[in-house]
């Protein structure tokens, strides 16, 4: 998962659930899924202000209250060395 700068990161969490809250409309989230055969798929999401993405680390589950806006095969996340 890759969140853009329009998210608040959890300061505290309950159990293994981490809530990320969109700070503005159009907050972007990129998710990479690895299928059963090892094939990667990248999904892009746009969320509205105050929508919450729940990440459950212990169960390796993510709840995203939005529909993806596009998807493409492969891991298309990127690394920004400048932070």
PEVEN-V682671 format. One record per residue. N is the residue number from 1. SS is DSSP state (A for helix, B for strand, O for the rest). Layout:
BEGIN
N:SS
N:SS
END
This chain:
BEGIN
1:O
2:B
3:B
4:O
5:O
6:O
7:B
8:B
9:O
10:O
11:O
12:O
13:O
14:B
15:O
16:O
17:B
18:B
19:B
20:B
21:B
22:B
23:O
24:O
25:O
26:O
27:B
28:B
29:B
30:B
31:B
32:B
33:B
34:B
35:O
36:O
37:O
38:O
39:O
40:B
41:B
42:B
43:B
44:B
45:B
46:B
47:B
48:O
49:O
50:O
51:O
52:B
53:B
54:B
55:B
56:B
57:O
58:O
59:O
60:O
61:B
62:B
63:B
64:O
65:O
66:O
67:O
68:O
69:O
70:B
71:B
72:B
73:B
74:O
75:O
76:O
77:O
78:O
79:O
80:O
81:O
82:O
83:O
END
